[in-house]
Each structure stands twice: as structure tokens, then as C-alpha cells.
Amino acid sequence: MNTGMHSTTIAEDRKFNAHLYQLYISKNGDLLNPESRNEVIYDGESEDEYISGEDEYISKIFENFEKQREKKKPNDLQLLIYVHGGLNTFNSATSRVNENTVNEMIADGKYPLFISWNAEGPSNYSDHLFSLRRGVMSGSRGPISSPFVFVEDITRSIVRLPTSIYNVLTNLHYKFQKESWQGKEIIAAKANLDKLKQDGQFKIHDSADEHLPFKDWWSIWNPLKLGTAPFVDEFGSGIWGSLLRRTDMVLHRDTSVSAMRDLDPDSENVLEKETAFETAASKFLTRWQEKYGKNKLENQQDGLEVVLVGHSMGTMITNNIVAKYQNINFSQIVYMAAACSIKEIEYVIAPYLKQNEKAVFYNLSLNPERDIMENVLYDTMPRGSLLVWIDQTLANINSFQDRTAGFWYNIIRSVDHIFDKEKGIRERVHLTMFGINDGSPQKHGDFDNCPYWKKKFWMGDLANEKCK
């Protein structure tokens, strides 16, 4: 991907400032400085004791957006909100906001706002083990109960040992399945894909029906994965639960930990001060909706266009954004390897497409063989991308609608039940499946290294834009 654009857009600002393009939200909903990791707090200079440093931070982003917008023709600059997925470290999330990438995106007419969140695996398991109880941080009681939680995790891994081994064995013989249960699911997906193409309503961009080369699957018989599979259950489920909580913290501060410290403890109506529970992300989106949302701009009834991009678990956050901020003009909603459920697409995205008749939805998926056969740590762990692990192990799957929307076979089998035929909705739904070894994303985490702000990429056109 070319990042050497000859543009002075950022250079004119003398020094690149990541604060103008990123909101990093901590595990409790607090805003962190992306350069120092320190919390952005009230600096004591405001006359209003309930206004923190977050407000000034957000104001600077708005000011810079207007500054960059003035350099473009009217309405030529869109806000692009990007939300990364789970297991990103602080360094990986903040390094993504670099001068070259931001420069290129602005040159392409996209002002990036990276909404980042604490998704590091070790800290999530630590919270699960020592702090997190029934969705809140329990303080001193957490460490006391941690031995019991750990025993519960070990017991879970033992009880689910047969299931863990079965899942491993299922993937071991995936390449040779004919009429097995999983094989029938694949056959059903391919049959529905043929039907969808024949109907011609959805925009489908799928690559050729390719298969993984021998070098990508010969090691699936590594017996070590039979021993590591139970640990995925033991540690993965705890991490998963904590990650789910942190997706909620992006828009709503953890009232059990940090919100109360920003309030006057002597106030009788302390809980009525709603701004104390807003995060910097929700404050930004509220302000955007009030300033640039529907019916807020003269001669522009729909408001300024916003491109919303979510990767993996980031789609759970973007679903919350769409559901809460209905008057923001999300002209293009792009989900990459979505870890959110099919149900969430049906209940959030489909209704929004009905409301906003110009909005377009893109659902991007890996080739399903890549998802099913992804391996890590020299193939010593159970095969499968995060989406496969969610569907098979981590999440509570009560019905097919609870499966991940980013897995190609899942979305293909369900898309005609998600989106109605009325108002030309289906014509605004794009389903993209990337190929194998063609410069497209090959692993679940590869989407971060792709030109995720470009329409050609959303439609699977990699002629000129390939991933790193």
C-alpha cells in the first residue's frame, strides 16, 4: 500500500499530533493520552467543575476537522470513524495513527477518527480473575474470590475437554469432508449463494472458488493442539467476557469505578448528572450529531456524511454507535470480519438502512477456508480464526442468529432473512469475500494492514490497492 502521498495537508500543521485523530478509551471508559497512556483529566482551569479535559480534547478534533475541511471543496471531506477489534495492544492501536496513513486518508477525502479501546488479552484475563464480577469491578472482594474463579475456569476446561477435542478433530479432517454435518452446512451456504446471485438483488463480490495450497494445511495433524485446546476454553472464555464488557465501556463509562470520582460527592443528585457517565467517544458523537447531524445544516437535510468502519469486535461497538446515534448520516457502514452476531446486523443495521435510504452497507469476509484453517504458534493451537473460535467455543450460541456475521458461510446463509426487499434495501448491501494469495487479507488480523478507507477495497478490487 502506497503511503508516500505528495501532500502538504499534514505538513502544513508543522507537527503531526495524534490527539487530533484518535480517542483511546480505557477499560473503565476514561480517555487516555495516546502518546503517554496517561488519563486525560480535569485540569482545574474551567469554571465548571463538571467539565473535564476531555471536552477541550474533543474541541481540538472538531477545530482540526474544520481546518482540513476548509482546504477541500464543500462537502468533499467525510469523517471516517475506525474501530479496531479485540486483542489489539495499546502500541498496535496507537501506531496505526501515523502521519503517512492520516495524510493519505485526508488526500482521499476522509478525515480519520480512530476510536481505540483497551483490548489486550492478558489484562482482560487479569480483570476476569481478580476484579470483574457480574459486569462491574468489585474492588477488594475480587482478589478474595479469585481462587474460586480460577478453579471454575479449570473445571470448565475439564468438563468441555470432549467438546474441545471434537472441535480440533473436526478441523483436522475439514479438507476431506464430504457429507459430514459441517460439510452439509457448507453445501447449504453454497446453494444459497447461487440463489442470491440468480436473484441479483444483493451486490456480491466473491473471488474464485479456491482452496488452500498444501503448505497451509499439511501441519493440521500436529498432536500438540489436542493438549492446548482445553486452555482456549479455560483462558479464552474469561478473556472473551471481559472483552465484551470493554466494548460497552467505549460509549458508557464504568459507573462502578471512575464516574463517581468526577462528581461532587456531597451532591444529593449526583446520579442525575448524565455527562459523568459519557465517555469521550460518546461526547464526540453527541456533539457531532448536534452540529452536523440530520436537519442541523442549512441546505443539507441529511447532515455531513460519516463513513463507519469496524473490524472484528469493533463491529460490536459500531453497532452500539449506529443504534444510539440515529441522526448521524452514516453514508457507508463497513464491517470487516465482523465478530458481531447475525442478530445484531438484523436488529441494528437493517433498520438503519430503512431509515437512511442513501446508506450503504459492506460486509467483508475472508475466504472461508482461511477462516477455518487459520493457525497460530506453529499450528500448536486449535485451527480457526477468532470468528471460528467465537462460534465454536467462546460465545453462547443459542441459535444460528447468534453466530458471527463476518464468517462467509454464516452471512450467505442468512442475509436474505436479514434485509427486507422493500425500499431497495438489498441493492445497498455489498457482500465481499476475498481470495487466497491474491494480495487480499489472508488472516483475521490482516484487515488493519489494508486500505480499509477505500471503496475499491470494500468491493474486493485489489488491482491497484493490496494489503501490506
C-alpha positions in Angstrom: 0.0 0.0 0.0 1.4 3.3 -1.0 1.7 5.7 1.9 4.1 8.2 0.3 1.4 10.7 -0.9 2.9 14.0 -2.1 0.6 16.1 0.0 1.1 19.0 2.4 -2.1 18.5 4.3 -0.5 17.5 7.5 2.9 19.1 6.8 1.3 22.5 7.0 0.4 21.7 10.6 4.2 21.7 11.3 4.0 18.7 13.7 1.8 15.7 13.5 -0.5 15.4 16.5 -2.1 12.0 17.1 -4.5 13.6 19.5 -6.4 15.2 16.6 -7.2 11.8 15.1 -7.7 9.3 18.0 -9.8 8.7 21.0 -8.3 6.0 23.2 -10.8 4.7 25.8 -9.5 2.8 28.8 -11.1 -0.3 30.2 -13.3 1.8 32.5 -14.3 4.4 29.9 -11.7 7.0 30.6 -9.9 8.9 27.9 -6.1 8.2 27.6 -3.4 10.3 26.0 -2.4 8.1 23.0 1.3 9.2 23.4 1.8 8.8 27.2 -1.1 6.5 28.1 -1.9 8.9 31.0 -5.5 9.7 31.7 -6.9 12.9 30.3 -8.4 14.6 33.4 -9.9 17.9 34.5 -7.1 20.4 34.6 -8.6 22.8 37.1 -8.9 25.8 34.8 -12.6 25.5 33.9 -15.2 27.4 35.9 -17.5 24.4 35.5 -16.2 21.7 37.8 -18.0 19.0 35.8 -16.2 19.7 32.6 -13.1 17.7 32.3 -10.1 17.9 30.0 -11.9 15.5 27.6 -14.1 18.4 26.4 -11.1 20.5 25.3 -9.5 17.4 23.7 -12.7 16.8 21.7 -12.9 20.5 20.7 -9.4 20.4 19.2 -10.6 17.5 17.0 -13.5 19.5 15.7 -11.3 22.5 15.1 -8.9 20.5 13.1 -11.7 18.8 11.1 -13.0 22.3 10.1 -9.5 23.4 9.3 -8.9 20.4 7.0 -12.4 20.9 5.5 -11.7 24.4 4.5 -8.9 23.1 2.3 -11.3 21.0 0.4 -14.3 21.8 -1.8 -17.6 22.0 0.2 -18.6 18.5 1.4 -15.6 16.8 -0.1 -14.2 15.7 3.3 -16.0 12.9 5.1 -15.4 11.9 8.7 -14.3 8.3 8.8 -14.6 6.5 12.2 -12.5 3.4 12.5 -12.9 1.0 15.5 -10.4 -1.8 15.8 -11.0 -5.3 17.1 -10.1 -7.4 20.1 -6.6 -8.3 21.3 -5.0 -5.1 20.0 -2.3 -3.8 22.3 -2.0 -0.1 23.2 1.0 0.1 20.9 -0.6 -1.5 17.9 -3.7 0.7 18.3 -1.7 3.9 18.6 0.9 3.1 16.0 -1.9 2.8 13.5 -2.4 6.6 13.8 0.7 7.7 11.9 1.3 10.7 9.7 1.6 8.9 6.4 -1.7 7.0 6.8 -3.6 10.0 8.0 -2.1 12.1 5.2 -3.2 9.6 2.6 -6.7 9.3 4.0 -7.2 13.1 4.0 -5.9 13.2 0.5 -8.6 10.7 -0.3 -11.3 12.8 1.2 -11.5 11.0 4.6 -10.8 12.7 7.9 -9.9 9.7 10.2 -11.0 9.4 13.8 -9.6 6.2 15.3 -11.8 5.1 18.3 -9.5 2.8 20.2 -10.1 0.7 23.3 -8.1 -1.5 25.7 -8.4 -4.9 24.1 -5.2 -6.5 25.4 -5.6 -10.2 26.2 -3.5 -10.5 29.5 -5.2 -7.5 31.1 -8.6 -8.9 30.2 -7.9 -12.2 31.8 -6.5 -10.5 34.9 -9.7 -8.5 35.2 -11.8 -11.6 34.8 -9.7 -13.4 37.5 -9.2 -10.7 40.1 -11.7 -7.8 39.6 -14.7 -8.3 37.3 -17.7 -9.7 39.0 -21.2 -9.7 37.4 -20.2 -6.9 35.0 -18.6 -4.5 37.5 -15.2 -4.0 39.1 -15.6 -5.4 42.6 -12.7 -3.9 44.3 -11.2 -5.8 47.3 -13.7 -8.6 47.0 -12.3 -9.6 43.6 -8.9 -10.9 44.7 -10.6 -12.8 47.6 -12.8 -14.7 45.2 -10.1 -15.2 42.5 -9.1 -18.7 43.6 -12.7 -19.9 43.2 -12.9 -18.2 39.7 -9.7 -20.0 38.7 -11.0 -23.3 39.9 -14.2 -22.7 37.9 -12.1 -22.0 34.8 -10.1 -25.2 35.3 -13.3 -27.2 35.9 -14.8 -25.7 32.7 -11.8 -26.8 30.7 -12.0 -30.3 32.1 -15.8 -30.6 31.5 -15.5 -29.3 28.0 -12.5 -31.4 27.1 -14.5 -33.8 24.9 -16.0 -30.8 23.0 -12.6 -29.2 22.6 -11.1 -32.4 21.2 -14.1 -32.8 18.9 -13.6 -29.3 17.5 -10.0 -30.0 16.9 -10.7 -33.3 15.1 -13.4 -31.6 13.1 -10.9 -29.1 11.7 -8.4 -31.9 11.2 -10.5 -33.6 8.6 -12.1 -30.5 7.2 -10.2 -30.8 4.0 -11.6 -34.2 3.3 -15.2 -33.8 4.4 -18.0 -34.9 2.0 -21.3 -35.5 3.7 -20.4 -34.7 7.4 -22.5 -32.3 9.4 -20.2 -29.4 8.7 -20.0 -30.4 5.1 -23.8 -30.1 4.8 -23.6 -26.6 6.3 -21.1 -25.6 3.6 -23.2 -27.2 0.9 -26.3 -25.2 2.1 -24.2 -21.9 2.1 -23.0 -22.5 -1.5 -26.6 -23.4 -2.6 -27.9 -20.1 -1.1 -25.0 -18.2 -2.7 -26.1 -19.5 -6.1 -29.7 -18.4 -5.4 -28.6 -14.9 -4.3 -26.6 -14.4 -7.4 -29.5 -15.6 -9.5 -31.9 -13.1 -7.8 -29.4 -10.3 -8.4 -30.5 -8.1 -5.5 -27.5 -8.1 -3.3 -24.2 -6.9 -4.6 -21.9 -9.9 -4.2 -18.1 -9.6 -4.8 -16.7 -13.1 -4.3 -13.4 -14.5 -5.5 -12.9 -17.7 -7.4 -13.7 -20.9 -5.5 -10.1 -21.5 -4.4 -8.5 -23.9 -2.0 -5.5 -23.6 0.3 -2.2 -24.8 -1.0 -0.6 -27.8 0.7 1.8 -25.6 2.6 -1.1 -24.1 4.5 -2.7 -27.3 5.8 -0.2 -30.1 6.0 0.6 -29.4 9.6 -3.0 -29.7 10.8 -2.2 -33.1 12.3 0.1 -31.6 14.9 -1.0 -33.5 18.1 0.0 -30.7 20.4 -3.2 -28.9 19.6 -5.1 -31.6 21.4 -3.4 -30.5 24.6 -3.7 -26.8 24.1 -7.4 -26.9 23.1 -8.7 -27.0 26.8 -6.6 -23.9 27.6 -8.5 -22.0 24.9 -11.6 -22.8 26.9 -10.1 -22.1 30.2 -8.5 -18.7 29.4 -10.4 -17.7 26.3 -13.8 -17.6 27.8 -12.7 -15.4 30.7 -10.9 -13.0 28.2 -14.0 -13.0 26.0 -16.3 -12.0 28.8 -14.0 -9.1 29.8 -13.6 -8.0 26.2 -17.4 -7.9 25.8 -17.6 -5.6 28.8 -15.0 -3.3 27.4 -16.9 -2.9 24.1 -19.7 -1.4 26.2 -17.2 0.9 28.1 -16.4 2.7 24.8 -19.7 4.6 24.9 -20.6 4.4 28.6 -18.1 5.0 31.4 -17.9 2.3 34.1 -20.1 3.8 36.8 -18.8 1.4 39.4 -15.2 2.7 39.2 -14.5 6.0 37.7 -17.6 8.1 37.0 -18.2 9.0 40.6 -14.8 10.5 41.1 -15.7 13.2 38.6 -18.7 14.2 40.6 -19.3 16.2 43.8 -19.6 13.6 46.5 -21.8 15.9 48.6 -24.3 16.4 45.8 -27.7 14.8 46.6 -28.5 14.4 42.9 -25.1 13.1 41.8 -26.5 10.4 39.6 -28.6 12.9 37.6 -25.5 14.4 36.0 -25.6 12.3 32.9 -22.4 13.7 31.4 -20.5 11.9 34.2 -21.3 8.6 32.5 -20.4 9.7 29.0 -17.1 8.7 27.6 -15.0 10.9 25.3 -16.3 8.8 22.4 -20.0 9.3 23.3 -19.3 13.0 23.9 -17.8 13.4 20.5 -20.6 11.6 18.7 -23.3 13.6 20.6 -21.6 16.8 19.6 -21.2 15.7 16.0 -24.9 14.8 15.9 -25.9 18.1 17.3 -23.6 20.1 14.9 -23.6 18.1 11.7 -26.4 15.6 12.1 -29.7 15.4 10.3 -31.5 18.7 9.8 -28.7 20.6 11.5 -27.1 22.2 8.5 -28.7 24.7 6.2 -29.5 23.3 2.7 -28.2 19.9 3.8 -31.1 17.9 5.3 -29.2 14.7 5.8 -26.1 16.3 7.5 -22.5 15.7 6.8 -21.6 12.1 5.7 -19.8 9.8 8.0 -18.1 6.6 7.0 -18.2 4.0 9.8 -15.6 1.1 9.7 -15.4 -1.6 12.2 -13.1 -4.6 12.4 -13.8 -7.8 14.3 -15.1 -7.0 17.8 -15.1 -3.3 16.8 -18.3 -4.1 14.9 -20.0 -4.6 18.3 -19.0 -1.1 19.2 -20.1 0.3 15.8 -23.5 -1.4 16.3 -23.9 0.5 19.5 -22.9 3.7 17.8 -25.5 3.2 15.0 -28.2 2.2 17.5 -27.6 5.2 19.7 -26.9 8.0 17.1 -29.7 7.6 14.6 -29.5 11.2 13.3 -25.9 10.9 12.2 -25.6 10.4 8.5 -23.7 7.1 8.3 -23.5 7.1 4.5 -21.3 4.0 4.3 -21.1 1.3 7.0 -18.2 -1.1 6.5 -17.8 -4.3 8.6 -14.6 -6.3 8.2 -14.5 -9.8 9.6 -17.4 -8.9 11.9 -17.4 -10.6 15.2 -20.8 -9.3 16.0 -23.8 -11.6 15.6 -26.1 -12.0 12.6 -28.8 -10.9 15.0 -27.1 -7.6 15.6 -27.0 -6.9 11.9 -30.7 -7.7 11.6 -31.7 -5.5 14.6 -29.3 -2.6 14.1 -28.0 -2.2 10.6 -31.1 -3.4 8.6 -33.4 -0.8 10.4 -30.9 1.9 9.8 -30.8 1.2 6.1 -34.6 1.6 6.1 -34.3 4.9 7.9 -31.4 6.3 5.8 -32.3 5.5 2.2 -28.9 6.5 1.0 -26.8 4.5 3.4 -24.8 1.5 2.0 -23.6 -1.5 4.0 -20.5 -3.5 3.2 -19.8 -6.9 4.9 -16.2 -8.1 4.2 -15.1 -11.6 4.8 -12.0 -13.8 4.4 -12.2 -16.7 2.2 -13.9 -19.3 4.5 -11.0 -21.7 4.1 -8.7 -19.0 5.5 -11.1 -18.6 8.5 -11.5 -22.3 9.2 -7.8 -23.2 8.7 -6.0 -20.2 10.3 -3.2 -21.3 12.6 -1.0 -19.7 15.2 2.0 -20.6 17.2 3.4 -23.1 14.6 0.0 -24.8 14.5 0.1 -25.9 18.2 -3.3 -24.2 18.9 -6.7 -25.2 17.6 -7.2 -24.2 14.0 -9.5 -21.3 13.1 -9.7 -17.5 13.2 -11.3 -15.6 16.1 -14.6 -15.9 14.3 -14.4 -19.7 14.3 -13.3 -19.7 17.9 -16.3 -17.5 18.8 -18.8 -19.7 17.0 -17.3 -23.0 18.4 -16.0 -22.1 21.8 -16.1 -18.6 23.3 -19.7 -17.4 22.8 -23.0 -18.7 23.9 -24.7 -19.7 20.7 -28.4 -20.2 21.3 -29.4 -20.1 17.7 -27.9 -19.7 14.2 -28.6 -15.9 14.6 -26.0 -15.8 17.3 -23.2 -16.8 15.0 -20.7 -14.3 13.7 -21.7 -12.1 10.8 -18.2 -11.9 9.4 -17.8 -15.6 8.6 -18.7 -16.0 4.9 -20.8 -19.1 5.2 -22.9 -17.6 8.1 -23.8 -14.3 6.3 -24.5 -16.0 3.0 -27.0 -18.4 4.6 -28.8 -15.6 6.5 -28.6 -12.4 4.5 -31.9 -12.8 2.6 -33.6 -13.2 6.0 -31.9 -10.1 7.5 -32.7 -7.5 4.9 -36.2 -6.8 3.5 -37.0 -6.4 -0.1 -38.7 -3.0 0.4 -37.2 0.4 -0.4 -34.4 -1.1 -2.4 -32.5 -2.1 0.7 -30.9 -5.2 -0.7 -29.3 -3.2 -3.5 -27.4 -1.3 -0.9 -25.9 -4.3 0.7 -22.5 -5.5 -0.5 -21.1 -8.9 0.4 -17.4 -9.3 -0.3 -15.3 -12.5 0.0 -11.6 -12.1 -0.6 -9.5 -14.6 -2.4 -6.4 -16.7 -1.5 -2.9 -15.4 -2.0 -4.0 -12.5 -4.2 -2.8 -9.6 -2.1 -6.1 -9.6 0.0 -6.3 -10.2 3.7 -5.4 -13.8 4.5 -5.7 -13.8 8.3 -8.3 -12.3 10.6 -5.9 -9.6 11.8 -4.8 -8.6 8.3 -7.6 -6.1 7.7 -5.7 -3.5 9.7 -3.0 -3.6 7.1 -5.3 -2.9 4.2 -6.6 0.3 2.6 -9.9 0.0 4.7 -11.0 3.5 3.8 -11.2 2.9 0.0 -14.4 1.9 -1.8 -12.5 -0.3 -4.2 -11.1 -2.4 -1.3 -14.7 -2.8 0.1 -15.7 -4.3 -3.2 -12.8 -6.7 -3.4 -11.0 -4.7 -6.2 -7.3 -5.3 -5.4 -6.0 -4.3 -8.8 -4.2 -1.3 -7.5 -4.7 -1.5 -3.7 -3.2 -4.5 -2.0 -2.7 -5.2 1.7 0.8 -4.8 3.2 
